[in-house]
């Protein structure tokens, strides 16, 4: 039940953004900066963004060597280079706009552990560096000279270093977005579950999470920024959800001999140290079908695989005690490039971040804002 005042002031706006993750808030911020007098409203189902924005591992990365090589099998050379450039420029933009301190950013470099099965990738590293030089003007990938000092398993034959990557705190990034949105006068309503969007009319049917209150929002323009949860609102989209598991250990009782962000298994597995703990996640390639889910549950097969990697590869011979686990839901499709388009007379969408929301979320929001202004 809503009052006259609530109905009069809070259900009509110039722009309604559905989804308050990195892309949703970026879209709202970029649009509001260009249209200061516009009423901009962001609708969010959860207390925090419901997908992966505050549930990711905090990697400020754009692709490991083997991941980029794998992409060449799925995409053209031009598409791969364009995607790498978009990711890297996206990282530079958030650092420029918010500052490293506000993001908790540390330029500790990225690393990839190469085992016997992927050793042939080293034969192509020089060629990949040549291709990437068009973007970075310097060599991106190089071999770590004394990998044994990092203490990994003997199964790791080579460690590749990427001097252009780092790490950040996703919570601090989100807090920076909230602060900017608040200063601009953007309203964020949480606990609102959007049921349907009438894309040509700008009408949004929703209900409270309790299901007790039904509501209808009317907007001049609507932006769908719900990534993996978009099918319900845009059934024609070709999005496939991809769940990602993250494990966080208890504080370790030994010194960690490395720093930075680490990948292995073509980028599907990732780990870093956080506050004296091991953060380890990914491995959805061990059960692709099982991880095509929007349920925030833990896949025991993948959890077991990650735990084994921790004790066999990362800290060989040591027993790791785990304190926390959580899942985040990403979105994928036929291509890794983000999907940004108009889907109705009054509605646009920006989805399919491909697990790279940290790197490209801000820029995707900027592009979507530009599309909104043209409508």
Order of alpha helices (4+ residues) and beta strands (2+ residues): alpha-beta-alpha-beta-beta-alpha-alpha-alpha-beta-alpha-beta-beta-beta-alpha-beta-beta-beta-beta-beta-beta-beta-beta-alpha-beta-beta-beta-alpha
